[in-house]
């Protein structure tokens, strides 16, 4: 199969969702093997903060100051380390690579106008596509930074306007929502906008994926609670007080019964979590390309095994409550495999009938740093 012909998508009527056509999911010949090159969060930015952040202003000055520290971090990263990381990722593209995937937080965000925001998105998309492989689709999912600005609603509208058109161009079909689906050979990829999660939309997308060999769910945020003292609620439909409890559990059941393989980012770590429950299985790999410090350019496991979930930061957090403890325990009960590392780099997903794995290259390493067996 020609890698330029890997995608065929059919449009669904309601909500402008794009669902896979059933005939695309049918296996037509022998085993269909392919690869996908993946970047985690990138926070693309410029060393000159005025290029994209001129006029940025928040009433909350402490929050603005924290964001401006991120501008400095990004400037340092994109003046050297991260460009080397992207060059390394480009070397992972080969004849079996069907497309390139980026896990959200494509840009830093924090802009003053819709015009600047769209230019920021366009510059980032053009840079990554040209750097990695101009002839392959470059697919991204919305992250919280991608819709962050003086006025988040203005940024969200700019993202939707620009990125639906750009994803339509990349995937060669009309896409009119920030949640959508596409197929690669016999596999379905369900892309979820976690910034406005809707159980009904997710259910329709997963329904359209029925019959797929593998169901990959692409979401900026993890599906599982994160081991953090401050941000443990950073997961799909999560929250400090579990406000979407019933819908969260329903969506988790849908994912489990689809035996979903979740590809995500958001937390700036490399993490594997394999969970059984709700009558099925969810395997999640979290990926990061935010090479903020030299130490993140090597792979060193911080915790592993079922007993390692939640021991790094959450266990000693002063922000723990009975509610958050209950959620952590709810998920911990089904974990079969777990590992986490403070490592950033590039990733290569290999997909076949009996083997789905991800090879991780920390920093700009030419050597394989770790292999994650997903299925």
C-alpha positions as CSV (number, residue, x, y, z in Angstrom):
1,X,0.0,0.0,0.0
2,X,1.4,3.4,-1.0
3,X,1.9,5.5,2.2
4,X,0.2,8.4,0.5
5,X,-2.9,6.4,0.1
6,X,-3.3,5.1,3.6
7,X,-6.2,7.3,4.7
8,X,-9.8,7.1,3.5
9,X,-12.4,8.8,5.6
10,X,-16.2,9.1,5.4
11,X,-18.1,12.0,6.8
12,X,-20.8,11.5,9.4
13,X,-23.7,13.8,9.5
14,X,-24.4,14.8,13.1
15,X,-22.1,17.3,14.8
16,X,-19.8,17.3,11.8
17,X,-18.0,14.2,13.1
18,X,-15.8,12.2,10.7
19,X,-16.1,8.5,11.1
20,X,-14.2,5.6,9.4
21,X,-16.0,3.9,6.5
22,X,-16.7,0.3,7.3
23,X,-15.1,-1.0,4.1
24,X,-11.8,0.6,5.0
25,X,-11.7,-1.4,8.2
26,X,-12.1,-4.7,6.4
27,X,-8.8,-6.5,5.9
28,X,-8.2,-7.0,2.2
29,X,-5.0,-9.0,2.2
30,X,-2.2,-10.3,4.4
31,X,-1.2,-8.7,7.6
32,X,-1.0,-4.9,7.3
33,X,2.1,-3.6,9.1
34,X,3.1,0.0,9.3
35,X,4.6,2.6,11.6
36,X,3.7,6.1,12.9
37,X,6.3,8.6,14.1
38,X,5.1,10.5,17.2
39,X,6.0,13.6,19.0
40,X,4.6,14.3,22.4
41,X,3.9,17.9,23.7
42,X,6.2,20.3,21.9
43,X,5.3,23.8,23.1
44,X,6.7,25.3,19.9
45,X,7.9,28.8,20.5
46,X,10.5,31.4,19.6
47,X,13.5,32.7,21.5
48,X,12.1,36.2,21.0
49,X,8.9,36.4,23.2
50,X,7.6,39.3,21.2
51,X,7.2,37.2,18.1
52,X,4.1,35.4,19.4
53,X,3.5,36.9,22.9
54,X,3.4,40.6,22.2
55,X,0.5,42.1,24.0
56,X,-0.1,39.1,26.2
57,X,-1.8,40.2,29.4
58,X,-3.7,38.5,32.3
59,X,-5.4,40.1,35.3
60,X,-3.9,37.3,37.4
61,X,-0.3,38.6,37.5
62,X,1.1,35.5,39.3
63,X,-0.3,33.3,36.6
64,X,1.0,35.6,33.9
65,X,4.5,35.6,35.5
66,X,4.5,31.7,35.5
67,X,3.6,31.7,31.9
68,X,6.4,34.1,31.0
69,X,8.8,31.7,32.7
70,X,7.6,29.1,30.3
71,X,8.4,31.5,27.4
72,X,12.1,31.5,28.6
73,X,12.1,27.7,28.9
74,X,10.7,27.3,25.4
75,X,13.1,29.8,24.0
76,X,16.0,27.9,25.4
77,X,14.6,24.6,24.2
78,X,13.8,25.8,20.6
79,X,17.2,27.5,20.3
80,X,18.9,24.1,20.3
81,X,17.8,20.9,22.1
82,X,14.3,20.6,20.6
83,X,15.5,21.2,17.1
84,X,18.0,18.3,17.5
85,X,15.1,16.2,18.8
86,X,13.0,16.9,15.7
87,X,16.0,16.1,13.5
88,X,16.2,12.7,15.3
89,X,12.5,12.1,14.8
90,X,12.8,12.8,11.1
91,X,15.3,9.9,10.9
92,X,12.6,7.5,12.2
93,X,10.4,8.1,9.1
94,X,10.8,5.3,6.6
95,X,8.8,3.6,3.8
96,X,6.5,1.9,6.3
97,X,5.5,5.2,8.0
98,X,1.9,6.2,7.2
99,X,1.7,9.5,9.0
100,X,3.2,11.7,11.8
101,X,1.3,12.3,15.0
102,X,1.7,15.1,17.6
103,X,0.0,14.8,21.0
104,X,-1.3,18.4,21.5
105,X,0.2,21.5,23.1
106,X,1.6,22.0,19.6
107,X,2.3,25.6,20.6
108,X,2.9,27.5,23.8
109,X,-0.2,29.7,23.2
110,X,-0.5,32.8,25.3
111,X,-1.3,35.2,22.5
112,X,-3.1,38.6,22.4
113,X,-5.2,38.1,19.2
114,X,-6.8,35.6,16.9
115,X,-4.5,36.7,14.1
116,X,-1.4,36.0,16.1
117,X,-2.8,32.7,17.3
118,X,-3.5,31.4,13.8
119,X,0.0,32.5,12.6
120,X,1.5,30.7,15.6
121,X,-0.4,27.5,14.7
122,X,0.5,27.8,11.0
123,X,4.2,28.4,11.7
124,X,4.3,25.4,14.0
125,X,2.5,23.1,11.6
126,X,4.6,24.2,8.6
127,X,7.9,23.7,10.7
128,X,7.1,20.2,11.8
129,X,5.7,19.0,8.5
130,X,8.7,20.3,6.6
131,X,11.2,19.0,9.1
132,X,9.7,15.5,9.6
133,X,8.3,14.6,6.2
134,X,6.6,17.0,3.7
135,X,4.9,14.1,1.9
136,X,3.2,12.5,4.9
137,X,0.1,13.7,6.8
138,X,0.9,15.5,10.0
139,X,-1.9,15.0,12.5
140,X,-2.4,16.8,15.8
141,X,-4.9,16.9,18.7
142,X,-6.0,20.0,20.6
143,X,-4.1,20.6,23.9
144,X,-4.8,23.2,26.6
145,X,-2.0,25.5,25.5
146,X,-3.3,25.4,21.9
147,X,-6.4,27.3,23.1
148,X,-4.7,29.6,25.7
149,X,-4.6,33.4,25.3
150,X,-5.6,36.7,26.8
151,X,-9.1,35.5,25.9
152,X,-9.3,31.7,25.8
153,X,-12.5,31.7,23.8
154,X,-10.9,33.7,21.0
155,X,-8.0,31.3,20.9
156,X,-10.3,28.3,20.9
157,X,-12.2,29.8,17.9
158,X,-9.0,30.5,16.1
159,X,-7.7,27.0,16.7
160,X,-11.0,25.4,15.5
161,X,-11.1,27.7,12.4
162,X,-7.5,27.0,11.4
163,X,-7.0,23.4,12.5
164,X,-10.2,21.9,11.1
165,X,-9.1,23.3,7.7
166,X,-5.6,22.1,8.1
167,X,-6.5,18.6,9.3
168,X,-8.9,18.4,6.3
169,X,-5.9,19.3,4.1
170,X,-3.6,16.8,5.8
171,X,-6.1,13.9,5.8
172,X,-7.6,14.7,2.4
173,X,-11.2,14.8,3.7
174,X,-13.5,17.4,5.3
175,X,-13.0,17.6,9.1
176,X,-15.3,20.1,10.8
177,X,-14.7,19.4,14.5
178,X,-11.8,19.1,16.9
179,X,-12.9,15.6,17.8
180,X,-12.8,13.3,14.7
181,X,-11.7,9.9,13.5
182,X,-9.8,8.4,10.7
183,X,-8.5,5.0,9.6
184,X,-5.1,3.6,8.7
185,X,-5.5,0.3,7.0
186,X,-7.6,-2.0,9.3
187,X,-7.1,0.3,12.3
188,X,-9.2,3.2,13.6
189,X,-7.8,6.4,15.2
190,X,-10.3,8.3,17.4
191,X,-9.1,11.8,18.2
192,X,-10.7,13.4,21.3
193,X,-10.7,17.1,22.3
194,X,-10.3,16.8,26.0
195,X,-10.8,20.6,26.5
196,X,-14.5,20.1,25.9
197,X,-15.2,16.4,26.6
198,X,-18.6,15.1,25.5
199,X,-19.5,11.5,26.2
200,X,-22.0,11.5,23.4
201,X,-19.4,12.5,20.8
202,X,-16.9,10.0,22.1
203,X,-19.5,7.3,22.0
204,X,-20.3,8.1,18.3
205,X,-16.7,8.0,17.4
206,X,-16.1,4.7,19.1
207,X,-19.2,3.3,17.5
208,X,-17.8,4.2,14.2
209,X,-14.6,2.3,15.1
210,X,-16.4,-1.0,15.7
211,X,-14.8,-3.8,13.6
212,X,-11.3,-2.2,13.6
213,X,-8.3,-4.4,14.2
214,X,-7.0,-1.9,16.8
215,X,-8.7,1.1,18.2
216,X,-6.2,3.9,19.0
217,X,-7.5,6.8,21.0
218,X,-5.6,10.0,20.6
219,X,-6.1,12.5,23.4
220,X,-3.9,15.3,24.8
221,X,-4.7,14.3,28.4
222,X,-4.3,10.9,29.9
223,X,-7.3,8.8,30.6
224,X,-5.9,7.8,34.0
225,X,-5.2,10.1,37.0
226,X,-1.7,11.5,37.0
227,X,0.9,10.9,39.8
228,X,1.3,14.5,40.8
229,X,1.1,16.4,44.1
230,X,-0.6,19.3,42.3
231,X,-2.1,18.1,39.1
232,X,-3.5,14.6,39.8
233,X,-6.8,15.7,38.3
234,X,-5.2,16.1,34.9
235,X,-7.1,13.3,33.1
236,X,-10.0,12.9,30.7
237,X,-13.2,14.2,32.4
238,X,-11.3,14.5,35.6
239,X,-11.4,17.3,38.2
240,X,-10.4,18.2,41.7
241,X,-13.9,17.1,42.9
242,X,-14.7,14.5,40.3
243,X,-17.5,16.6,38.8
244,X,-18.1,14.3,35.8
245,X,-18.0,11.0,37.8
246,X,-20.8,9.1,36.1
247,X,-19.9,10.3,32.6
248,X,-16.2,9.6,33.3
249,X,-17.0,6.0,34.3
250,X,-19.2,5.5,31.2
251,X,-16.5,6.8,28.8
252,X,-13.9,4.6,30.6
253,X,-16.2,1.6,30.0
254,X,-16.6,2.5,26.3
255,X,-12.8,2.7,26.0
256,X,-12.3,-0.6,27.9
257,X,-14.8,-2.5,25.8
258,X,-13.1,-1.1,22.7
259,X,-9.8,-2.4,24.1
260,X,-8.5,1.0,23.4
261,X,-4.8,1.9,23.0
262,X,-4.6,5.4,24.3
263,X,-1.9,7.7,22.9
264,X,-1.6,10.9,25.0
265,X,0.7,13.6,26.4
266,X,0.0,16.6,28.7
267,X,2.0,15.6,31.8
268,X,5.6,15.9,30.3
269,X,6.6,12.4,31.2
270,X,7.0,9.1,29.5
271,X,4.6,6.6,31.1
272,X,3.0,3.2,30.3
273,X,-0.2,2.1,32.1
274,X,-2.0,-1.2,31.3
275,X,-5.4,-1.5,32.9
276,X,-8.1,-4.2,33.0
277,X,-11.7,-3.5,34.1
278,X,-15.2,-2.6,32.9
279,X,-15.2,-5.8,30.9
280,X,-12.2,-4.9,28.8
281,X,-8.8,-3.3,28.7
282,X,-7.1,0.1,28.2
283,X,-3.4,0.4,27.4
284,X,-2.1,4.0,27.7
285,X,1.2,5.4,26.7
286,X,2.0,9.0,27.6
287,X,4.6,10.9,25.6
288,X,6.6,14.1,25.9
289,X,8.8,16.0,23.5
290,X,9.3,18.9,26.0
291,X,13.1,18.6,26.5
292,X,13.3,21.2,29.2
293,X,16.4,20.0,30.9
294,X,19.4,18.0,29.8
295,X,18.5,15.2,32.3
296,X,15.3,14.5,30.4
297,X,17.4,13.5,27.4
298,X,18.0,10.0,28.9
299,X,15.6,7.3,30.0
300,X,15.6,6.5,33.7
301,X,12.6,4.7,35.2
302,X,11.3,6.4,38.4
303,X,8.7,3.9,39.4
304,X,7.2,0.7,38.0
305,X,4.8,-2.1,38.7
306,X,1.3,-1.8,40.1
307,X,2.6,-0.7,43.5
308,X,4.5,2.1,41.8
309,X,1.4,4.0,40.7
310,X,1.0,7.2,42.8
311,X,4.1,6.8,44.9
312,X,6.2,9.6,43.4
313,X,4.2,12.7,44.3
314,X,0.6,12.0,44.9
315,X,1.1,9.9,48.1
316,X,2.8,12.8,49.9
317,X,0.6,15.6,48.6
318,X,-1.1,17.9,51.0
319,X,-3.8,18.4,48.4
320,X,-5.1,14.8,48.8
321,X,-8.8,14.5,49.7
322,X,-11.1,11.6,50.3
323,X,-12.5,12.1,46.8
324,X,-9.1,12.1,45.1
325,X,-8.0,9.1,47.1
326,X,-11.1,7.2,46.0
327,X,-10.4,8.0,42.4
328,X,-6.8,6.9,42.6
329,X,-7.8,3.6,44.3
330,X,-10.5,3.1,41.7
331,X,-8.0,3.1,38.9
332,X,-5.1,1.4,40.8
333,X,-7.2,-1.7,41.3
334,X,-7.1,-2.6,37.6
335,X,-3.5,-1.8,36.8
336,X,-1.5,-4.8,35.5
337,X,1.6,-2.9,34.2
338,X,3.0,0.5,35.0
339,X,6.2,2.5,34.5
340,X,7.1,6.2,34.5
341,X,10.1,8.2,33.7
342,X,11.0,11.9,33.5
343,X,12.1,11.6,29.9
344,X,11.4,13.5,26.6
345,X,12.2,12.5,23.1
346,X,10.6,11.0,19.9
347,X,8.6,7.9,19.5
348,X,7.9,5.3,16.8
349,X,4.7,3.3,16.9
350,X,4.8,-0.1,15.1
351,X,1.4,-1.7,14.3
352,X,0.7,-5.3,13.2
353,X,-1.8,-8.1,13.8
354,X,-0.1,-9.5,16.9
355,X,2.4,-6.8,17.8
356,X,1.9,-3.2,18.8
357,X,4.8,-1.5,20.4
358,X,6.5,1.9,20.7
359,X,10.2,2.5,20.5
360,X,11.3,5.6,22.5
361,X,14.4,7.6,21.7
362,X,15.3,10.0,24.6
363,X,16.4,13.5,23.6
364,X,18.2,13.2,20.3
365,X,19.7,9.8,21.0
366,X,20.4,7.7,17.9
367,X,20.1,4.6,20.1
368,X,16.8,3.0,21.3
369,X,16.2,4.1,24.9
370,X,13.3,1.8,25.7
371,X,10.7,-0.3,24.0
372,X,7.1,-0.3,25.3
373,X,5.0,-3.4,24.4
374,X,1.4,-2.3,24.0
375,X,-0.2,-5.4,22.7
